Structures are given as structure tokens and as C-alpha cells.
Amino acid sequence: MVLVAVVLVAVNLRVAVTSLGAVLDQARADLAMSTLATSTAATLPVACFGGIALVTPLLIRRVGAQAGLALALGLLLAGQLVRVGGEAALLAGTFVACAGIAVGNVLIPVIVKIEFPARAGEVTGAYSAAMSAGAAIGAAATVPIGDAAGGWRGGLAAWSVLAAAALAIWLPQLRRSRTPAGSRASMTAMMRSPVAWAVTLLFATQSVLAFVVMAWLPTIYIDAGFAPGEAGTLLAAALLVGVPVYFVVPVLAARLRRQGALGAGMTAVQIVGLAGLLLRPESVPWLWAVLIGIGGGVFPLTLALFSMRTRTATDTAALSAMAQSAGYLLAALGPFTVGVLRDVTGSWTTPVSVLMAICVVQAALSFSAGKPRLVGRPRTATSHDHDSLQAANQQSSGTPTS
């Protein structure tokens, strides 16, 4: 039941975001929203992900991971119910819902570290795939549900049922032992750790790439001559390919002693997709979308590294919060910067070239974050460090290390 709950929670962590994007134009027309209000609604999710993630370790210290996740689901449910009102309710509800998602983003890796120490790769793969599926489902199904339910409000409200189901399944887990309170020094220690910074910067680069793709990939295809419906379908293809990729990548990562080649390989695939999109978008558009989607597999790799690079659940929470805070705040700037570059240069050559340059940086960071090191220790390992690293690898993969 814990595994079922984790997977169901993971579906909720993206469906609430992409469902809003699917009907935002309808809500804007219905509520006569200003450009500022619409832009605020569109950027609230990623801004919340970054800002709220930073304070989540404080919540864990006060109530524990299990109760913290229940609170996150409660916020998500309340926000989804509130946002079906007017303009102010839409913005307030989106903020509350995304605050719950931000807490859940940080806590799920912690729960995996606590509950599944010997199956971290498999469970991370399962919930990563669920997140990817939730994103695609929210984007594709919200409008049809809304049409059947009387409008965009019905389309958004329908997903509150999914959040309520996740909360109902999770509540019995509160009877389990509470997570021990973490040390206040954990986040400070992370800030001084080269390993933590390598994982954080890797999460940041993949976040920038992911949000730019979600924001601008359809427009790039439209500018290349594709119809809006075709462009949207190509984005859905890039998202859907993430479902199997997101499941497999953490499993492979847990079986490898070094994960650098895995991250760099997926990044190279993404570079090929971006190059094809830039040079010949009309030739094999589905191939470019699929290759870009495969490159997004660096996301579940970083989620796996949260557990694989830490010894305790407290450290996992601190690393998860640090990486997601910095990563999502930087990601908020990505779509805006790419849009400005497109307007200034009048073409997609410079923006896509910048994305390819970010991919090169990401490949280098993959090798740094993929080294078999743990946070909180110097690079030169003692025999005790070697034993600790072996123990952590065994917990993450469930198999002995050589």
C-alpha cells in the first residue's frame, strides 16, 4: 500500500499543473483575465516549486516526512477545489495546490529512502514514470473532461478526485513510526558539499531544458509550418516517451557504480534531437520529438541520485530541497529567456543553440554527479568512507557492490 500510495501521489504532482495549462486560454476568456494575471497563473507552478522546496526541511523537522506528505496532499486537494472560482480564486488556488506539489516533490525521495532502501531504483522508476504519465494525461484529458462537465471549471475540478484518493490511501501510513527530526545543520552541510552542488546543478540544467521544451516546442513546430494540432501532438509524443524512459533510468542507475555515462548518453540523444529540430524540423518531426523526450530521462536520474548520494533520510531531504529549489527557480527563467532570444533574433537558431550549449554543460555535470561519492565527506575517502559508500550503494540497488 505504501508503494501504491507513492505512485498515486506522483501522478498528482504533475497532472494538476498540465491540466491548468490545457484550459488556461478558456479560463482567461471566461474570466476576462489580464495578461499579467494569465502570466502569473502560468509561472506560479515553477516559482512555487523552487520557493517552497527550500523550506520543506523545516516542515520535516516539525512533523516528519509521513505527516508532511499528508499535509502536502491536503494543500493540493484544497487548492484544486478553490481554483475553480473567479480570477482571484484561480490564482490563490493555483498557489496553494502548487505549494502542496512542491512539498511532495521534496518528500517523495525521502519516503523512498525510508520505506524502500533496498529497492530505491525500482521505486524511483515507478514514481517517475507515474509523474510523466500524469503530465501527459493532464494535458490530454482535461479539455474533453471539461467539455463533458460543462466547462473548464469541471475539467480542473475533476482532478481533485485523484488527489482525494491519494490522500485517503496515504492517511493510514501516519500510524507508522514518525520520521526522526532532522539536524538543523543538514542544509548548511549540503551547501558546503561539492557532491551536493554537482547534483543540484545537474537538476538545474535538466529543469531549464524540460520547461523550455514544454513551453516552446509546439511553437517551434508551428513556426516550421506544422498545424497547431500537429504541434501539440508532437509535444505529447515527447512527454509520453518519458513514461518508459523514466521507469528504466533509475533502475539502471541503481545498478551502476558510476552514472555519468548514463546521464551524458541521454544528453547526447537530446542534442541530436535539438539539432534535427533546428536544421530539418519538417523531415522526421516525430523522431526529433522522441529524441528530445528521451533526453528528459536525466530528470529521474537526478531523483535517484538524491538517495544514492546520501546516507540518511535527513540528508536526502536536504539534498532534495537544495537541488529542487535552485533548479526550479532557474527553470522559471528558461522559457522567458528563450522567448526573448527568439524575439530579438527573429529565428530559433540562437535559442536552440543555447539549449544545445546547456546540454553540453549537463553532460559534464552528469559525470561529476555520477561519481560514487556521498555528501558530507571529503573526496579522499578513508576506509570508513569506502564502507559507507558500499552500504549506500547496496541500499540503493539491492545488490552487492564490488
ChimeraX attribute file (.defattr): number of C-alpha atoms within 10 A of each C-alpha:
attribute: neighborCount
match mode: 1-to-1
recipient: residues
	/A:1	10
	/A:2	15
	/A:3	15
	/A:4	14
	/A:5	18
	/A:6	24
	/A:7	22
	/A:8	22
	/A:9	30
	/A:10	25
	/A:11	24
	/A:12	26
	/A:13	26
	/A:14	24
	/A:15	26
	/A:16	30
	/A:17	23
	/A:18	22
	/A:19	26
	/A:20	27
	/A:21	17
	/A:22	19
	/A:23	19
	/A:24	18
	/A:25	14
	/A:26	16
	/A:27	21
	/A:28	16
	/A:29	10
	/A:30	13
	/A:31	14
	/A:32	13
	/A:33	17
	/A:34	12
	/A:35	10
	/A:36	9
	/A:37	15
	/A:38	18
	/A:39	12
	/A:40	14
	/A:41	21
	/A:42	17
	/A:43	14
	/A:44	19
	/A:45	25
	/A:46	23
	/A:47	23
	/A:48	25
	/A:49	28
	/A:50	24
	/A:51	18
	/A:52	21
	/A:53	30
	/A:54	22
	/A:55	16
	/A:56	24
	/A:57	31
	/A:58	17
	/A:59	17
	/A:60	24
	/A:61	17
	/A:62	14
	/A:63	16
	/A:64	20
	/A:65	30
	/A:66	23
	/A:67	20
	/A:68	23
	/A:69	29
	/A:70	24
	/A:71	19
	/A:72	24
	/A:73	29
	/A:74	19
	/A:75	22
	/A:76	31
	/A:77	27
	/A:78	19
	/A:79	26
	/A:80	28
	/A:81	22
	/A:82	20
	/A:83	23
	/A:84	20
	/A:85	14
	/A:86	16
	/A:87	20
	/A:88	14
	/A:89	15
	/A:90	23
	/A:91	22
	/A:92	19
	/A:93	24
	/A:94	29
	/A:95	22
	/A:96	24
	/A:97	28
	/A:98	28
	/A:99	27
	/A:100	28
	/A:101	29
	/A:102	30
	/A:103	31
	/A:104	29
	/A:105	25
	/A:106	30
	/A:107	27
	/A:108	23
	/A:109	26
	/A:110	27
	/A:111	23
	/A:112	26
	/A:113	28
	/A:114	18
	/A:115	15
	/A:116	19
	/A:117	21
	/A:118	20
	/A:119	20
	/A:120	29
	/A:121	31
	/A:122	24
	/A:123	24
	/A:124	30
	/A:125	28
	/A:126	24
	/A:127	27
	/A:128	30
	/A:129	26
	/A:130	27
	/A:131	25
	/A:132	25
	/A:133	23
	/A:134	26
	/A:135	24
	/A:136	24
	/A:137	19
	/A:138	24
	/A:139	23
	/A:140	17
	/A:141	15
	/A:142	28
	/A:143	22
	/A:144	12
	/A:145	19
	/A:146	18
	/A:147	13
	/A:148	12
	/A:149	15
	/A:150	10
	/A:151	18
	/A:152	25
	/A:153	25
	/A:154	17
	/A:155	25
	/A:156	26
	/A:157	23
	/A:158	17
	/A:159	20
	/A:160	19
	/A:161	13
	/A:162	18
	/A:163	24
	/A:164	18
	/A:165	15
	/A:166	24
	/A:167	22
	/A:168	14
	/A:169	17
	/A:170	22
	/A:171	16
	/A:172	13
	/A:173	16
	/A:174	15
	/A:175	9
	/A:176	8
	/A:177	9
	/A:178	13
	/A:179	20
	/A:180	14
	/A:181	17
	/A:182	21
	/A:183	14
	/A:184	13
	/A:185	10
	/A:186	17
	/A:187	20
	/A:188	12
	/A:189	16
	/A:190	21
	/A:191	16
	/A:192	12
	/A:193	18
	/A:194	19
	/A:195	25
	/A:196	27
	/A:197	20
	/A:198	20
	/A:199	26
	/A:200	26
	/A:201	22
	/A:202	28
	/A:203	31
	/A:204	24
	/A:205	25
	/A:206	24
	/A:207	25
	/A:208	21
	/A:209	22
	/A:210	21
	/A:211	18
	/A:212	23
	/A:213	24
	/A:214	16
	/A:215	17
	/A:216	15
	/A:217	19
	/A:218	22
	/A:219	18
	/A:220	19
	/A:221	21
	/A:222	16
	/A:223	14
	/A:224	16
	/A:225	13
	/A:226	18
	/A:227	14
	/A:228	14
	/A:229	10
	/A:230	15
	/A:231	21
	/A:232	19
	/A:233	16
	/A:234	22
	/A:235	24
	/A:236	22
	/A:237	18
	/A:238	26
	/A:239	26
	/A:240	21
	/A:241	22
	/A:242	28
	/A:243	25
	/A:244	18
	/A:245	21
	/A:246	27
	/A:247	24
	/A:248	21
	/A:249	26
	/A:250	31
	/A:251	23
	/A:252	16
	/A:253	26
	/A:254	28
	/A:255	18
	/A:256	17
	/A:257	16
	/A:258	17
	/A:259	23
	/A:260	21
	/A:261	15
	/A:262	21
	/A:263	27
	/A:264	23
	/A:265	16
	/A:266	22
	/A:267	29
	/A:268	21
	/A:269	20
	/A:270	26
	/A:271	24
	/A:272	17
	/A:273	24
	/A:274	24
	/A:275	18
	/A:276	20
	/A:277	25
	/A:278	19
	/A:279	10
	/A:280	13
	/A:281	22
	/A:282	15
	/A:283	11
	/A:284	11
	/A:285	18
	/A:286	17
	/A:287	18
	/A:288	26
	/A:289	27
	/A:290	23
	/A:291	22
	/A:292	32
	/A:293	26
	/A:294	26
	/A:295	29
	/A:296	27
	/A:297	27
	/A:298	29
	/A:299	22
	/A:300	28
	/A:301	32
	/A:302	28
	/A:303	24
	/A:304	27
	/A:305	27
	/A:306	27
	/A:307	31
	/A:308	28
	/A:309	26
	/A:310	25
	/A:311	20
	/A:312	14
	/A:313	25
	/A:314	25
	/A:315	25
	/A:316	28
	/A:317	29
	/A:318	33
	/A:319	33
	/A:320	30
	/A:321	30
	/A:322	27
	/A:323	27
	/A:324	29
	/A:325	28
	/A:326	20
	/A:327	23
	/A:328	27
	/A:329	19
	/A:330	18
	/A:331	26
	/A:332	22
	/A:333	16
	/A:334	21
	/A:335	20
	/A:336	14
	/A:337	13
	/A:338	20
	/A:339	15
	/A:340	12
	/A:341	18
	/A:342	16
	/A:343	12
	/A:344	10
	/A:345	11
	/A:346	10
	/A:347	13
	/A:348	19
	/A:349	15
	/A:350	16
	/A:351	20
	/A:352	21
	/A:353	15
	/A:354	14
	/A:355	22
	/A:356	21
	/A:357	13
	/A:358	17
	/A:359	24
	/A:360	17
	/A:361	16
	/A:362	24
	/A:363	23
	/A:364	18
	/A:365	22
	/A:366	29
	/A:367	18
	/A:368	20
	/A:369	26
	/A:370	28
	/A:371	15
	/A:372	19
	/A:373	28
	/A:374	25
	/A:375	22
	/A:376	19
	/A:377	14
	/A:378	13
	/A:379	13
	/A:380	8
	/A:381	14
	/A:382	11
	/A:383	8
	/A:384	9
	/A:385	16
	/A:386	15
	/A:387	12
	/A:388	17
	/A:389	21
	/A:390	18
	/A:391	15
	/A:392	24
	/A:393	29
	/A:394	20
	/A:395	22
	/A:396	28
	/A:397	24
	/A:398	19
	/A:399	13
	/A:400	11
	/A:401	14
	/A:402	5
